[in-house]
Amino acid sequence: MLAGLRDPALYRYLPDPPPTDLAGLARHYRRIAGGRSPDGADLWCNWIVRRNADRQCVGSMQATIEAFAERGERVLIGYMILPRFWRLGYAREAVTAMLDSLFDAQGCQVAEALVDTRNAGSLALLAGLGFRIAHRIQDADHFAGATSHEYELMLDRARWRSRPARPASR
Ligand SMILES: CC(C)(COP(=O)(O)OP(=O)(O)OC[C@H]1O[C@@H](n2cnc3c(N)ncnc32)[C@H](O)[C@@H]1OP(=O)(O)O)[C@@H](O)C(=O)NCCC(=O)NCCS
């Protein structure tokens, strides 16, 4: 993951800085693998995406479940695929697997994503999975010398379950 995460192409629409060294990345992964936010209010689910054929790491998926009433109702998702694996269908497959888990196993009702309005690839991915734009957030962030605006996209469990069958795993 470290080598792939150093590619600046990943951060065009993301405010996060790339990891500087292995120890820092390992610390970050240990922290998020704890499974809960420090105040205990949110459940953190994180996955590294690996290719079946050779177990190569191709990206990561993230889900933050609001854990009120001991039951996840709403989940905020995030994802990235390392640039050398772009446009091979990995994000579609991995986000699909993540949503299956969140809606079926975790009992989430609504999935949300926050996407920079310029991030055409991510917006097309989510539209293809059935997400719809719910809000536009003006001046959501400021990074790389520019102000970024975001769309909040949503998908509910009923809509997800009524989707056509997905292609086989690779
Ligand atoms: C967005 C991202 C996850 C897409 O990953 P990917 O594995 O290349 O996506 P897939 O190959 O599964 O593409 C699925 C669909 O998404 C859309 N898509 C993906 N990348 C696209 C791009 N650069 N331009 C236009 N559409 C794109 C297409 O509709 C594509 O279907 P198609 O290939 O049949 O046309 C990847 O570019 C990425 O990690 N970007 C940097 C981090 C990031 O922006 N994360 C999202 C934060 S909200």
The ligand as a Gaussian input file, in Angstrom:
#p B3LYP/6-31G(d) Opt

LIG

0 1
 C      -12.722000       7.002000      -8.121000
 C      -11.931000       5.699000      -8.100000
 C      -12.172000       5.002000      -6.771000
 C      -12.406000       4.810000      -9.245000
 O      -11.709000       3.556000      -9.152000
 P      -11.603000       2.545000     -10.402000
 O      -11.232000       1.212000      -9.861000
 O      -10.753000       3.128000     -11.441000
 O      -13.129000       2.505000     -10.908000
 P      -13.793000       1.335000     -11.773000
 O      -12.794000       0.832000     -12.771000
 O      -14.439000       0.346000     -10.881000
 O      -14.899000       2.161000     -12.577000
 C      -16.292000       1.973000     -12.374000
 C      -17.025000       3.091000     -13.104000
 O      -16.731000       4.345000     -12.495000
 C      -16.618000       5.358000     -13.505000
 N      -15.258000       5.886000     -13.536000
 C      -14.182000       5.469000     -12.813000
 N      -13.121000       6.256000     -13.055000
 C      -13.534000       7.189000     -13.950000
 C      -12.896000       8.299000     -14.579000
 N      -11.609000       8.591000     -14.351000
 N      -13.635000       9.059000     -15.413000
 C      -14.926000       8.778000     -15.663000
 N      -15.589000       7.737000     -15.091000
 C      -14.897000       6.961000     -14.248000
 C      -17.003000       4.695000     -14.813000
 O      -18.400000       4.804000     -14.957000
 C      -16.599000       3.266000     -14.543000
 O      -17.282000       2.344000     -15.349000
 P      -16.681000       1.951000     -16.793000
 O      -15.208000       1.695000     -16.627000
 O      -17.471000       0.728000     -17.149000
 O      -16.936000       3.141000     -17.669000
 C      -10.411000       5.965000      -8.308000
 O      -10.244000       6.788000      -9.440000
 C       -9.733000       6.618000      -7.125000
 O       -9.357000       5.938000      -6.168000
 N       -9.522000       7.954000      -7.178000
 C       -8.748000       8.657000      -6.168000
 C       -9.376000       8.634000      -4.783000
 C      -10.786000       9.138000      -4.825000
 O      -11.108000      10.121000      -5.497000
 N      -11.643000       8.467000      -4.039000
 C      -13.045000       8.832000      -3.951000
 C      -13.226000       9.902000      -2.962000
 S      -14.949000      10.403000      -2.913000

